[in-house]
Amino acid sequence: MGRIKSIAIKRLGEELIKEHGGKFSTDFEKNKKVLGEVKPIKSKRTRNILAGYITKKMQQIKSSGI
């Protein structure tokens, strides 16, 4: 079982995927760099959690064929 993400992380992640979905991929390291360009986040921990959430969502989108 994984950790439960806060509502703020989920909302921000969904919003960023809608706005900049083409820039994100299923690669965590790439998503961290894209987050730095798109929406700079001061907290390293928050950036990593958000990048992980976006990576997971992109994998789900890729596997569902959307």
N, C-alpha and C positions, 0 to 999 in steps of 0.2 A: 504494500500500500504506500502511496505517495503522500506527500504533505498536502494539506488543503490550502489553496490560495485564497487570499482575501478578496472581497468584492471589488475593492479598488484596483487590484492587479488585473482581475478579469475584465473590468470595464475598460481600463486603459488599453489592455491588450487587444480587445475586440475593436476598439476605436482605431488603434494604430493599424490593425490588419485591414480594416475597411478603407482607411485613407491611403496607406502605403503597402498594400498587400503584395504588389509585384516586387518590392525590394526585399522582402523576407523570404527565407528558405527553410529547409529542414535541418540546417547546420547551425548549431548553437553559437559557435565562434563568430560566424558571419552575422548572425542576428545581433550579437552584442555590439559589433562595429556599426551596423545599420542604426541601432538605437542611439548610438552616440551622435550620429549625423542628424537623424530625424527629430529626436527629442532627448536632449542631454539631461541625464539624471545624475544628481550629485552622489547619491548613495550607491556604492558598488554592489552591495547586497541586493538592493531593490532592483538595480539594473539586471543582475544575474537572474533573479526570480522572474522578472518580466520577460527576459530573453528566453528562459526555459519554458515559460507558459506559451509564448508565441511559437516556439519551435514545436511544442506538442500540438498546438492547434493547426499549424501548417502540415504536420504529418497526418493529422486526422482529415484535413481537407484533401490532401494528396491521395489518401487511401480511399476516400469516398468518391473520388472522381469529379468533384465540383470544379 
